[in-house]
Amino acid sequence: MHEQPAASDVRIDAWLGTLVHVVASRQNRPNLPPTSCPFCVGGLEAGESYTVKSIPNRWPPMPDDRCEVVLYANDHDARLSTLTPHNMAELIDVWAQRTSMLGARDDVSYVLIFENAGREVGATIDHPHGQIYAFDHVPDRPRRRLAAGWRPDTTTNRIIVDRDGWVATVPSASPYPLAIEIAPTERTPDLVSLSATQRQSFGAILQDVLQRIERLHGEPTPTMMWFNQRPTLSAERSAEIVGLSDAWLNVEIVSPWRAPGVLRYIAAAEVATNEYFNPVVPEDLAERLAQA
């Protein structure tokens, strides 16, 4: 049995409107597996061999089985950047299937697929995996991106790679020293809507970008990745979200490294003001990644 939060304790900051999930049960979760890897074959979560596997999160921050862990491969030393094309295709299909299945629930309005890769960004298990959170509302950040009509910024000097209907660019203003956005060049709202050919091309550019990051730093790099896709609201509730009909699938990849092994820390002045001071010039980063 995986542990469920005792209750959904969601609080809102009275002055800023920031939503905070208070999850006391996660305070007791182990930071590192005590012995063997639970995601390896024969481990706690994987009794039999697999390629891609979606499982319930044993320490979910939200109730009602709305949090899952996706195991990318049974090879403990693999990374998203090193998966075979077949393995990558199966992973993208699982991401799409879980988006569809979770999004069909009446208590789910937004499906977030994400990954924390590397100890520097909080990953407690090295085995290649990501997570899925199914929210009962549309979180503030994706809501604001939808309302603003987000679309790929194809400013020439910030394009990293443009191939097979997909483009990867460096955003013009990110608080992270390394930030990349990947999106289809023609509007597609979510993973579920991608054709088999589009999924294959997406897997190729996603791995291309991750490999460029590793070549840029000369080693595996701590990254955070998340998918922005269309909310899964019912037709009756669709009017609640501005820009919903123009939703454009995109993936963001960021890293706290401003140089190999050198973290860029968010400072007190930045947290206090929500204004950031980035030491890395986006256009320079795009050029280095394009050449990597």
C-alpha positions as a Markdown table, in Angstrom:
| # | Residue | x | y | z |
|---|---|---|---|---|
| 1 | Met | 0.0 | 0.0 | 0.0 |
| 2 | His | 1.2 | 3.5 | -0.8 |
| 3 | Glu | 0.7 | 6.2 | 1.8 |
| 4 | Gln | -2.1 | 8.7 | 1.2 |
| 5 | Pro | -2.1 | 12.2 | 2.7 |
| 6 | Ala | -4.4 | 12.3 | 5.7 |
| 7 | Ala | -6.4 | 15.1 | 4.2 |
| 8 | Ser | -6.1 | 17.6 | 1.4 |
| 9 | Asp | -4.8 | 20.6 | 3.3 |
| 10 | Val | -4.5 | 23.4 | 0.7 |
| 11 | Arg | -3.9 | 26.9 | 1.9 |
| 12 | Ile | -3.7 | 30.2 | 0.1 |
| 13 | Asp | -1.5 | 33.1 | 1.1 |
| 14 | Ala | -3.8 | 35.9 | 2.1 |
| 15 | Trp | -1.7 | 38.6 | 0.5 |
| 16 | Leu | -0.2 | 37.1 | -2.6 |
| 17 | Gly | -2.7 | 34.4 | -3.4 |
| 18 | Thr | 0.0 | 31.7 | -3.6 |
| 19 | Leu | -1.4 | 28.2 | -3.2 |
| 20 | Val | 0.5 | 25.8 | -0.8 |
| 21 | His | -0.2 | 22.1 | -0.3 |
| 22 | Val | 0.7 | 21.3 | 3.3 |
| 23 | Val | 1.6 | 17.6 | 3.3 |
| 24 | Ala | 2.8 | 16.5 | 6.7 |
| 25 | Ser | 3.0 | 12.8 | 5.6 |
| 26 | Arg | 5.9 | 13.6 | 3.3 |
| 27 | Gln | 8.1 | 14.7 | 6.2 |
| 28 | Asn | 8.6 | 11.0 | 7.1 |
| 29 | Arg | 9.5 | 9.8 | 3.6 |
| 30 | Pro | 13.0 | 8.4 | 3.2 |
| 31 | Asn | 15.5 | 10.7 | 1.5 |
| 32 | Leu | 17.4 | 7.7 | 0.0 |
| 33 | Pro | 16.6 | 4.0 | -0.3 |
| 34 | Pro | 18.1 | 2.2 | 2.7 |
| 35 | Thr | 19.6 | -0.6 | 0.7 |
| 36 | Ser | 18.9 | -1.5 | -2.9 |
| 37 | Cys | 17.2 | 0.6 | -5.6 |
| 38 | Pro | 13.4 | 0.1 | -5.4 |
| 39 | Phe | 13.0 | 0.8 | -9.2 |
| 40 | Cys | 15.5 | -1.9 | -10.3 |
| 41 | Val | 14.1 | -5.3 | -11.3 |
| 42 | Gly | 13.4 | -7.3 | -8.2 |
| 43 | Gly | 13.2 | -4.1 | -6.1 |
| 44 | Leu | 10.2 | -2.9 | -4.1 |
| 45 | Glu | 8.4 | -1.3 | -7.1 |
| 46 | Ala | 9.5 | -3.6 | -9.9 |
| 47 | Gly | 9.1 | -7.3 | -9.2 |
| 48 | Glu | 9.5 | -8.2 | -12.9 |
| 49 | Ser | 11.5 | -7.0 | -15.9 |
| 50 | Tyr | 10.0 | -4.0 | -17.7 |
| 51 | Thr | 10.8 | -1.2 | -20.2 |
| 52 | Val | 8.5 | 1.6 | -19.1 |
| 53 | Lys | 6.3 | 1.3 | -15.9 |
| 54 | Ser | 3.8 | 3.7 | -14.3 |
| 55 | Ile | 3.2 | 3.1 | -10.5 |
| 56 | Pro | 1.4 | 4.9 | -7.7 |
| 57 | Asn | 3.5 | 7.3 | -5.7 |
| 58 | Arg | 4.1 | 5.9 | -2.2 |
| 59 | Trp | 4.4 | 9.4 | -0.7 |
| 60 | Pro | 1.8 | 11.4 | -2.7 |
| 61 | Pro | 1.5 | 15.1 | -2.0 |
| 62 | Met | -2.1 | 15.0 | -3.1 |
| 63 | Pro | -4.9 | 12.4 | -2.3 |
| 64 | Asp | -7.0 | 10.0 | -4.3 |
| 65 | Asp | -4.3 | 8.3 | -6.4 |
| 66 | Arg | -3.5 | 11.5 | -8.4 |
| 67 | Cys | 0.3 | 11.1 | -8.1 |
| 68 | Glu | 2.3 | 8.6 | -10.1 |
| 69 | Val | 5.9 | 7.7 | -10.7 |
| 70 | Val | 7.0 | 6.7 | -14.3 |
| 71 | Leu | 10.0 | 4.4 | -14.5 |
| 72 | Tyr | 11.8 | 5.0 | -17.9 |
| 73 | Ala | 13.8 | 1.8 | -18.1 |
| 74 | Asn | 14.9 | -1.1 | -16.0 |
| 75 | Asp | 18.5 | -0.1 | -16.5 |
| 76 | His | 19.6 | 1.7 | -13.4 |
| 77 | Asp | 22.4 | 3.6 | -15.2 |
| 78 | Ala | 20.3 | 4.9 | -18.1 |
| 79 | Arg | 19.2 | 8.5 | -18.6 |
| 80 | Leu | 16.5 | 10.1 | -20.6 |
| 81 | Ser | 19.2 | 11.2 | -23.0 |
| 82 | Thr | 20.5 | 7.6 | -23.5 |
| 83 | Leu | 17.2 | 5.6 | -24.0 |
| 84 | Thr | 16.9 | 3.6 | -27.2 |
| 85 | Pro | 14.4 | 5.0 | -29.8 |
| 86 | His | 12.1 | 2.1 | -29.1 |
| 87 | Asn | 12.3 | 2.7 | -25.3 |
| 88 | Met | 11.7 | 6.5 | -25.9 |
| 89 | Ala | 8.7 | 5.8 | -28.1 |
| 90 | Glu | 7.2 | 3.6 | -25.4 |
| 91 | Leu | 7.8 | 6.2 | -22.8 |
| 92 | Ile | 6.1 | 8.9 | -24.8 |
| 93 | Asp | 3.1 | 6.6 | -25.3 |
| 94 | Val | 2.9 | 6.0 | -21.6 |
| 95 | Trp | 3.0 | 9.7 | -20.9 |
| 96 | Ala | 0.2 | 10.2 | -23.4 |
| 97 | Gln | -1.9 | 7.3 | -22.0 |
| 98 | Arg | -1.6 | 8.5 | -18.4 |
| 99 | Thr | -2.5 | 12.0 | -19.5 |
| 100 | Ser | -5.6 | 10.6 | -21.1 |
| 101 | Met | -6.6 | 8.3 | -18.3 |
| 102 | Leu | -6.0 | 10.8 | -15.5 |
| 103 | Gly | -7.4 | 13.7 | -17.4 |
| 104 | Ala | -10.7 | 11.8 | -18.0 |
| 105 | Arg | -11.4 | 11.8 | -14.2 |
| 106 | Asp | -14.0 | 14.2 | -12.9 |
| 107 | Asp | -11.7 | 15.3 | -10.2 |
| 108 | Val | -8.7 | 16.2 | -12.5 |
| 109 | Ser | -8.3 | 19.4 | -14.3 |
| 110 | Tyr | -4.6 | 19.5 | -15.2 |
| 111 | Val | -2.1 | 16.7 | -15.7 |
| 112 | Leu | 1.5 | 17.7 | -15.1 |
| 113 | Ile | 4.4 | 15.5 | -16.3 |
| 114 | Phe | 7.7 | 16.4 | -14.8 |
| 115 | Glu | 11.2 | 15.1 | -14.0 |
| 116 | Asn | 13.9 | 16.1 | -11.4 |
| 117 | Ala | 17.2 | 14.6 | -12.6 |
| 118 | Gly | 20.2 | 14.9 | -10.3 |
| 119 | Arg | 20.7 | 15.3 | -6.6 |
| 120 | Glu | 21.2 | 19.0 | -7.0 |
| 121 | Val | 17.6 | 19.4 | -7.9 |
| 122 | Gly | 16.2 | 17.1 | -5.3 |
| 123 | Ala | 16.2 | 13.6 | -6.9 |
| 124 | Thr | 16.5 | 11.0 | -4.2 |
| 125 | Ile | 16.8 | 8.0 | -6.4 |
| 126 | Asp | 19.2 | 7.9 | -9.3 |
| 127 | His | 17.2 | 5.3 | -11.3 |
| 128 | Pro | 15.8 | 7.1 | -14.4 |
| 129 | His | 12.3 | 8.2 | -13.6 |
| 130 | Gly | 9.8 | 11.1 | -13.7 |
| 131 | Gln | 6.5 | 11.8 | -12.1 |
| 132 | Ile | 2.9 | 12.8 | -12.9 |
| 133 | Tyr | 0.7 | 15.0 | -10.7 |
| 134 | Ala | -3.0 | 15.2 | -11.6 |
| 135 | Phe | -4.3 | 18.5 | -10.1 |
| 136 | Asp | -8.0 | 19.1 | -9.3 |
| 137 | His | -7.5 | 22.7 | -10.6 |
| 138 | Val | -5.4 | 24.4 | -13.2 |
| 139 | Pro | -2.3 | 25.8 | -11.4 |
| 140 | Asp | -1.5 | 29.4 | -11.6 |
| 141 | Arg | 1.6 | 29.3 | -13.8 |
| 142 | Pro | 0.1 | 27.3 | -16.7 |
| 143 | Arg | -3.1 | 29.3 | -16.4 |
| 144 | Arg | -1.1 | 32.5 | -16.9 |
| 145 | Arg | 0.8 | 31.1 | -19.8 |
| 146 | Leu | -2.5 | 30.1 | -21.5 |
| 147 | Ala | -4.0 | 33.5 | -20.8 |
| 148 | Ala | -1.0 | 35.1 | -22.4 |
| 149 | Gly | -1.4 | 33.0 | -25.5 |
| 150 | Trp | 2.0 | 31.3 | -25.3 |
| 151 | Arg | 3.5 | 30.1 | -28.5 |
| 152 | Pro | 7.1 | 29.2 | -29.6 |
| 153 | Asp | 9.5 | 32.2 | -29.8 |
| 154 | Thr | 11.5 | 31.5 | -33.0 |
| 155 | Thr | 13.8 | 34.5 | -32.7 |
| 156 | Thr | 16.7 | 33.3 | -34.9 |
| 157 | Asn | 19.6 | 33.9 | -32.5 |
| 158 | Arg | 17.9 | 31.9 | -29.8 |
| 159 | Ile | 17.0 | 28.8 | -31.8 |
| 160 | Ile | 19.0 | 25.7 | -30.8 |
| 161 | Val | 17.6 | 23.2 | -33.2 |
| 162 | Asp | 14.7 | 23.1 | -35.7 |
| 163 | Arg | 13.8 | 19.7 | -37.1 |
| 164 | Asp | 10.9 | 17.6 | -38.3 |
| 165 | Gly | 8.2 | 19.9 | -37.1 |
| 166 | Trp | 9.7 | 20.7 | -33.7 |
| 167 | Val | 11.8 | 23.6 | -32.5 |
| 168 | Ala | 14.0 | 24.1 | -29.4 |
| 169 | Thr | 14.8 | 27.6 | -28.3 |
| 170 | Val | 16.3 | 29.5 | -25.3 |
| 171 | Pro | 13.7 | 31.9 | -23.8 |
| 172 | Ser | 14.6 | 35.5 | -23.7 |
| 173 | Ala | 14.0 | 36.0 | -20.0 |
| 174 | Ser | 14.4 | 33.1 | -17.6 |
| 175 | Pro | 15.5 | 33.1 | -13.9 |
| 176 | Tyr | 17.5 | 29.9 | -14.6 |
| 177 | Pro | 21.0 | 30.1 | -16.1 |
| 178 | Leu | 20.1 | 27.3 | -18.5 |
| 179 | Ala | 16.6 | 27.2 | -19.8 |
| 180 | Ile | 15.2 | 25.6 | -23.0 |
| 181 | Glu | 11.7 | 25.3 | -24.5 |
| 182 | Ile | 10.7 | 22.6 | -27.0 |
| 183 | Ala | 7.5 | 22.8 | -28.9 |
| 184 | Pro | 5.9 | 21.7 | -32.2 |
| 185 | Thr | 6.0 | 24.4 | -34.9 |
| 186 | Glu | 2.3 | 23.9 | -35.6 |
| 187 | Arg | 0.0 | 24.3 | -32.6 |
| 188 | Thr | -0.9 | 21.0 | -31.0 |
| 189 | Pro | -2.6 | 21.2 | -27.6 |
| 190 | Asp | -1.3 | 18.1 | -25.7 |
| 191 | Leu | 0.6 | 14.8 | -25.9 |
| 192 | Val | -2.6 | 12.8 | -26.6 |
| 193 | Ser | -3.1 | 14.8 | -29.9 |
| 194 | Leu | 0.3 | 13.9 | -31.3 |
| 195 | Ser | 0.4 | 11.4 | -34.2 |
| 196 | Ala | 2.8 | 8.5 | -34.1 |
| 197 | Thr | 5.2 | 10.4 | -36.5 |
| 198 | Gln | 5.0 | 13.5 | -34.3 |
| 199 | Arg | 5.8 | 11.5 | -31.2 |
| 200 | Gln | 8.8 | 10.0 | -32.9 |
| 201 | Ser | 10.1 | 13.4 | -33.9 |
| 202 | Phe | 9.4 | 14.7 | -30.4 |
| 203 | Gly | 11.4 | 11.9 | -28.8 |
| 204 | Ala | 14.3 | 12.7 | -31.2 |
| 205 | Ile | 14.5 | 16.4 | -30.4 |
| 206 | Leu | 14.0 | 15.9 | -26.7 |
| 207 | Gln | 17.0 | 13.5 | -26.6 |
| 208 | Asp | 18.9 | 15.8 | -28.9 |
| 209 | Val | 18.5 | 18.8 | -26.5 |
| 210 | Leu | 19.4 | 16.7 | -23.4 |
| 211 | Gln | 22.5 | 15.4 | -25.2 |
| 212 | Arg | 23.6 | 18.9 | -26.1 |
| 213 | Ile | 23.3 | 20.0 | -22.5 |
| 214 | Glu | 25.5 | 17.1 | -21.5 |
| 215 | Arg | 28.1 | 18.0 | -24.2 |
| 216 | Leu | 28.0 | 21.6 | -23.1 |
| 217 | His | 28.9 | 20.7 | -19.6 |
| 218 | Gly | 31.0 | 17.6 | -20.4 |
| 219 | Glu | 28.9 | 15.5 | -18.0 |
| 220 | Pro | 25.4 | 14.6 | -17.0 |
| 221 | Thr | 23.7 | 17.8 | -15.8 |
| 222 | Pro | 21.1 | 18.3 | -13.1 |
| 223 | Thr | 17.9 | 19.4 | -14.8 |
| 224 | Met | 14.2 | 19.9 | -14.1 |
| 225 | Met | 11.8 | 19.3 | -16.9 |
| 226 | Trp | 8.0 | 19.8 | -17.1 |
| 227 | Phe | 5.3 | 19.6 | -19.8 |
| 228 | Asn | 2.8 | 22.4 | -20.4 |
| 229 | Gln | -0.3 | 21.0 | -22.1 |
| 230 | Arg | -4.0 | 21.7 | -22.4 |
| 231 | Pro | -6.0 | 21.4 | -19.2 |
| 232 | Thr | -8.4 | 18.5 | -19.1 |
| 233 | Leu | -11.5 | 20.4 | -18.0 |
| 234 | Ser | -15.0 | 19.3 | -19.0 |
| 235 | Ala | -16.8 | 21.2 | -21.7 |
| 236 | Glu | -19.0 | 22.9 | -19.1 |
| 237 | Arg | -15.9 | 24.3 | -17.3 |
| 238 | Ser | -13.8 | 25.2 | -20.3 |
| 239 | Ala | -14.9 | 28.8 | -20.1 |
| 240 | Glu | -13.1 | 29.2 | -16.8 |
| 241 | Ile | -9.7 | 29.2 | -18.5 |
| 242 | Val | -8.7 | 32.1 | -20.8 |
| 243 | Gly | -6.8 | 30.9 | -23.9 |
| 244 | Leu | -7.8 | 27.3 | -23.5 |
| 245 | Ser | -8.7 | 26.9 | -27.2 |
| 246 | Asp | -5.2 | 28.1 | -28.2 |
| 247 | Ala | -3.3 | 25.7 | -25.8 |
| 248 | Trp | 0.1 | 24.8 | -27.3 |
| 249 | Leu | 2.1 | 21.8 | -26.0 |
| 250 | Asn | 5.6 | 22.7 | -24.9 |
| 251 | Val | 8.3 | 21.3 | -22.7 |
| 252 | Glu | 10.6 | 23.3 | -20.5 |
| 253 | Ile | 14.0 | 22.1 | -19.4 |
| 254 | Val | 16.0 | 24.1 | -16.9 |
| 255 | Ser | 19.2 | 23.7 | -14.8 |
| 256 | Pro | 20.6 | 25.5 | -11.8 |
| 257 | Trp | 24.2 | 25.2 | -13.3 |
| 258 | Arg | 25.6 | 28.4 | -14.6 |
| 259 | Ala | 28.8 | 26.5 | -15.5 |
| 260 | Pro | 29.9 | 22.8 | -15.1 |
| 261 | Gly | 29.4 | 21.9 | -11.4 |
| 262 | Val | 28.7 | 25.5 | -10.4 |
| 263 | Leu | 25.3 | 26.3 | -9.0 |
| 264 | Arg | 23.5 | 29.6 | -9.6 |
| 265 | Tyr | 21.7 | 30.3 | -6.3 |
| 266 | Ile | 18.5 | 32.2 | -6.1 |
| 267 | Ala | 19.3 | 35.1 | -3.8 |
| 268 | Ala | 17.2 | 36.8 | -1.1 |
| 269 | Ala | 16.7 | 39.9 | -3.2 |
| 270 | Glu | 15.3 | 37.8 | -6.0 |
| 271 | Val | 12.9 | 35.8 | -3.8 |
| 272 | Ala | 11.8 | 39.0 | -2.1 |
| 273 | Thr | 11.0 | 40.9 | -5.3 |
| 274 | Asn | 10.3 | 38.1 | -7.8 |
| 275 | Glu | 12.9 | 39.9 | -10.0 |
| 276 | Tyr | 15.9 | 37.9 | -11.1 |
| 277 | Phe | 19.5 | 38.6 | -12.1 |
| 278 | Asn | 20.7 | 36.0 | -14.6 |
| 279 | Pro | 24.5 | 35.9 | -15.3 |
| 280 | Val | 24.1 | 33.9 | -18.5 |
| 281 | Val | 23.1 | 35.7 | -21.8 |
| 282 | Pro | 20.3 | 33.7 | -23.5 |
| 283 | Glu | 21.7 | 34.4 | -27.0 |
| 284 | Asp | 25.2 | 33.2 | -26.0 |
| 285 | Leu | 23.7 | 30.1 | -24.4 |
| 286 | Ala | 21.7 | 29.4 | -27.6 |
| 287 | Glu | 24.8 | 29.7 | -29.7 |
| 288 | Arg | 26.8 | 27.3 | -27.5 |
| 289 | Leu | 24.0 | 24.7 | -27.4 |
| 290 | Ala | 23.5 | 25.0 | -31.2 |
| 291 | Gln | 27.2 | 24.2 | -31.6 |
| 292 | Ala | 27.4 | 21.5 | -28.9 |
